[in-house]
Amino acid sequence: MSKKKLLIVVDMQNDFVNGALGSPEAEAIVSNVSKKIETAKANGDFIIFTQDTHYDDYLETEEGKNLPIPHCIKNTTGWAISNKLNVPMEADVVEKNTFGAYNMGLSLSSFYEKKVDYIELVGLCTDICVLSNAVIAKAACPNSHVVVDAACCAGVTPESHDTALAAMRAIQVEILNQGQEPWRK
């Protein structure tokens, strides 16, 4: 059986692009991420979108105590995936209330590992959620090739983006297009 690619689009939500925690770097990658999604769709690849999901009690959570900026509150405009991205109907959308999508890891190890041997991650933020989900992908599918496209990622800062890429490289995640991020120009 021929295996397909899996594209994981991490937290490309309004609050991370141009909302409560948005940045010019995040806005700069939207076009690249959109192209990546369209290519994956045209190739018949599997696609998962993660969706950071918090609730009205966010400030009472451990994350809220350390990052006291309400964001991605379920069913708000900030929680929605950017309307500049086309979410294919066949894509899986995985809500998560922490940095890494633990439940996605379970799906990766049970369903996707049998069908994919190449997992690519793109999205926001490189140094928090992309890093966390790359670790989950490596743990759930140890024999799959895991890749992060740096030109489709942005971190909290450019420096923390680079630090996260180095950390992922250390755990055998291949990094593509580092130095070609649109926000570096």
N, C-alpha and C positions, 0 to 999 in steps of 0.2 A: 504494500500500500504506500502510495506517495504521500509524504507528509507536507502539511502546509505551514505557513508562517502565522504567528500570532502577534498582532499589534496591540499593545496596551497604552491607551491614551489616559494619562494621569491628570486628574483634577483640572481640566481645562474649563473652569467655571468662571462666571462673571466676576465673583469677588476676588479671584486670583489674577484675572486678566486686567480689568480696569475698575474694580470695585474696592472694597475695604482694604484688601491686601495686594491690589494690583500694582503694576510697575511698567515703566516704558519697555523694559526688557521682556516682560511677559507679553505685552501687546505686540512686540516685534516678531515673536515666534508664531503667531496665530496663522499666518499665511503658509509657513512651512509645515505646520501640523495639519492644516487643511489639505495640502497636497499629499502628505503622507497617508491620510485617511482615504482620499480618493484613489490613490494607487493601490492600497490594500484592498479596497472594495473591488476595484477593477480586476485584481488578481484572484479574487475569491478567498482571500485570507480571512482568518478569524479576527475579530476586533472586540476588545473589551474597553469600556470607558469606566474609570473609577470616578466616584462622585463623593467628595468630602461632604459629610452630612452631620450637622449639629442641630441642637434644639434650643428652646428658649432658656434653658438652664446652663447654657454654654459657659458663662463666667464662673459657675460653681464647679466645673470639671477641672481635672489636673491641667489639661491643655489651656483652658480659659484662665487659670490662675497664673500661668507662665506667659501666655499671649493674650492679654485682656482686650482683644479686638474682636467683637462678635463678627463672624463670617460664616458663609455657607449654611445659614439657618434654613432648614428644610422648608420647601415650598415658597421661598422668597426669590426675587430676581437674582440675587447674588449667588444662590445655590444652583441655579440653572447652568447647564453647559452652554458655553458661548454660542450665540446664534450665528456666528461667523463660521461655525463648523457644522458639517452635515453628519449627523449621527445616523448611520444606516439602520434600517429597521431590524436587520438580523444581528446587530451588535448587542452584546451583553452590557448592561449597565450595572455596576456593582457599587452600592452605597457603602461607605465606611465612616466610622466615627473616630478614627485615629489615623495616624500617618500611613500605615500600611494596611492593605486590604487582606486581613487574615482569611476571610471567607473566600476571596479570590484564590488564595494559595491552595485551599482545599479543592477548588474546581480545577486548578492547574494540575495538581497531582493526580486527580481521579479521571478527568475527561481530556484535558488538553495535552497532557504528557503523552497520551497514546496517539495523538493526531498531529502534533507539532514537534519540530526539532529546532526551531528558530523563533525566539521571542524577542521582540523589539519594544522598548519603552520610549515614550516621548511625553512631554508635558511639564507640569509645575508641581512644586518647586523642586529643582534638581537636588538641593541639599536637604530636603525633608521627605517629601512623599515619593519622588522618583527614586531616590536612594532606598527608602524603606521597601518599596515595591520591587525593586531590582533584587534586593536581598531575599524577599519572599519567593520571587520567581526562581532564583538560584537554588533555594532550599527545596522548593516543591518539585522542580524539574532539573535535577542535578546533571542530567545528560543532554539537556537542551542548550543550544548556543544562545546566550543572553547578550543583548546589544542595547546600548543607549545612544540615540542620535543627539549629540550635543547641540546641533543647529536647530533642534526642535524642543529645546529645554531652556529654562531660565531659573536661576536661583534667587534667593532673597537678596544676595549681592553677587556681583561678578566673581568676587574672591571665593565666596562660599560655594558657588557653582563649580569652580575649578577644583576646590578641595573635595567636593562630593564626587566629581568625575575621577579624581585620583583614588579615592576610597573604593569606588566601584571597580576600577581597573585592578586594584589589589585583590579583589575577590573573583577575578577572572570574568568580569563583564567587559565586553569589547566596547570601546568608545569610538563612535564615528564622528567625523566632522568637527572635532574640537578646534577652536580658532576660527571657525566659519559661522559662528553664531551671528544672526543678523543684527543683534544689538551691539556687537563689537565694532561695527563699521562707523 
